[in-house]
Amino acid sequence: MKSRSLLSLLIIHLSLLFVVPAAFGQSFGFKWNGEALQDGAVISVPVVAEDYGGGFFIVEGSTNTGGNNLQIVNTGSSTADITVVGKVEHTTTSSAIAIQLCAGGDCTRDTQGKGIIEKNAKLAAGASVPARWEVDFGDVSNYGEVETTLSLASGSTSVAISVKFVYETTGIRTPSFVEGEWGNTPVYDLLGRRISSKRPLAPGLYIIGGRKVVVKAK
């Protein structure tokens, strides 16, 4: 009888050895629009430019997977260090491109054109942070595809996804209003001051039609 009790206790202890790590283990990964991404997943990001009557301008936010679209998530039970690496694998563009990677609010831009960025960050248990992975085509006529990878590692856990940025002539939109250079829509700077849309705008970031628009030098 005593031997049976000891055997039962041994079985319970052995089962706990397998249950506890699973319950308290770490789990990291990416989410795209709220959906978990599996290792090796591929995302295609269209790049959009708009013609306001005075030339084509790439719309800010359309050349990246920023905002709440792409998230780094930690579904584990403790805070841990994570390493995120963004890398350009292949490009068909005719001109140079630049990349930028953000983990949370901390951003790094590839100013030396190496085509790879590595970032380290801490992620609390059950938390998520936006992972802004951006390709700057530099010029509105620099059409092509840029194939990249984004990998995440923490301890022995790792996951990698592919992000393809596609910029084609079909990615150009022409708004219905074309009056003066920027049409008859209000133009504001980032301080909320309305400025004239009847003259060429200096290169910079503006709010046009309720959206952020990057005006680049012609």
N, C-alpha and C positions, 0 to 999 in steps of 0.2 A: 504493500500500500504506500509506504514511504517512498519507495523507488519510483512509483507512478507519479507521485506528487513532484518529486525532483525532476522527472522527465518532462512533466507539463511546464514547470517553471523554466526549464532549459529551452523548450520550444518557444515560449513567450519571449524570452530574452533574445533568442536568435532572430525572431520575427521583427523585434524592435530595431535590430541592427540594420534591417533593410528598409523599414518604414521611416525612421527618423531622418536619414539623409534625403530621402525624397521629399519629406515635408518641409525640411529646413534648407534645402538646396537652393542654388541660385539659377535664375533663368533670365537671359538677356536676349534682346532682338530688336527688330525694326517693325513698325506699324506704318501702313500706307492708307491714309483716309480711314483710320480706325481698325483696319484689318491686319492681322498678324502676317508677316512675310516669312516664308520658309527660306532656308539656306539655298542660294542659287536663283532666287526669284529675279525677274526682269521687269523693270518699270520703263515706260517710254514717256518722255516729257516733251510735248510740242512747244516750240518757241514761236511767239507771235509778235509781229510788228504792226503798227497802224500808220495809215497815211492821213494826216490832218490837212492836206492841201499844200503843205510846204516841204514835203519829204517824208521818208519813212523813218520811224523811230521805234526801237524795241521797247515794248511795254515792261516796266519794272515788275518783277515777280513772275514773268512768264518764262524766264530762262533758268529757273531754279525749282527745287522741290521744297522750298521753304514754307514758312507759316506752320499750320497744323497738319499739313499733308503727310510729312514724314516725321516720325517720332522714334527716338531711342527709348526702349522700355526696360524696366527691371521689375520682374514679377517675383523676385526672390524675397528673402526674409531679412536681408541686412544690406547696409550700404557697402558699395565696393568701387574699386577703381576700374574705369573702362578706358579702352584705347580705340579710337575711331580713325580709320585711314581711308582717305579718298584718293583715287588714282585714275588718270586718263589712260585708257588702254589703246584707243585708236580714234583717229579723226579723219574725216574726208573734207574738212574745210580748207579753203585756199589760203587763209590768213591765220595768224597766231590767235590762240584763245587763252583766256585766263580762268583760273578756278578759285573758288572760295568755299571753305568748310566751316560750319558753326556747330558747336555742341552746346546746346543751351544758348546763353547770350554771348559766349566767347567765340569770336570769329578770327580766322586766319586766311589771308589771301596769298596766293602763290605769285609773289612779285618777281621771282627769279625765273619763272617759266619752267620749273622742274617737272610739272605734271603730277605731283604727288604732295599730299598734305597729311600730317599725322597730328591728332589732338588727344590729350588726356583729360579726363574729367571724373568727378565723383557723382555717383547716382544713388540716391537714397532708395531704400526698400519700397517697392510699390510705386515708384515715381516714374515719370517720363519727361523727356526734354525734346524740343524740336531739333532736328538735324538738318540744317540748311546746307544743301550741297548744290553749288551754283556753277554754271559755265557761262562766262562772258564772251560772246562772239566778237566783241570789239567793234564790229561794223555791221550795218544792216544788210549789206550785200554779201556778207561772209556766210553763204548758205552751206549746209552740209549736215552730217551726223557726227556726234561726239559720243563714243562709247566709253563708259567709266565703270569703276567698281567702288563700292562702299562697304568696308568691312568693320566689324565690331568684335572686340575680344575682351574678356575679363576672366582671368584665371585660365582654366582649361576650357571655358565656353567660348565659342566663336561662331559667327554667322557672316556671310557675305552676300551682297545683292548687286545686281547690275542695273545701272541707270543710263538710259540712252536719250540724249538730247537731240531732237530733230528740228532743224530750221530749214524750211523750203519756201518757195514762192507762194505755195498755198497757205502759208502761215501769215500772209499779209491781209489785213482787214482795212477796208475803206469806210469810215463813218459816213452817214448820210449828209452831215453838215459840212460844207466846204465854203467858208466865207472868210476872206483874209487868210492868214497863214494857219491859224488853229481853229478855223470855223467860228461859230458864234457861241461856243461853250465857254463858261468862265474858266480862267486859268489862275491858280494860286501858287504861291511859294510855300515852303514847308512851315513858315510862320503864320500861314493863313491869310496873307495879304494878297488881295486881288491885283493882278498885273495885266497890262494890255496884251491882248492876243492878236493885235493887228500889226505887230512888228516881230521880226525874228527873235526867238528866245535864245539867251546865252546858254551854253552847255550847263546842265545841272539837272536836278530832280524837282519835278513840279506835280501838282495835283490838277489833273485835267479830266473833266467828266466824272469826278468822284474816284479816280484811280491814280496811282503813282505812275508817272511817265518819265523816263530818262531821256533827256535831250542830249545828244552827242554832237561833237564838232563835225561839221560837214567837210 
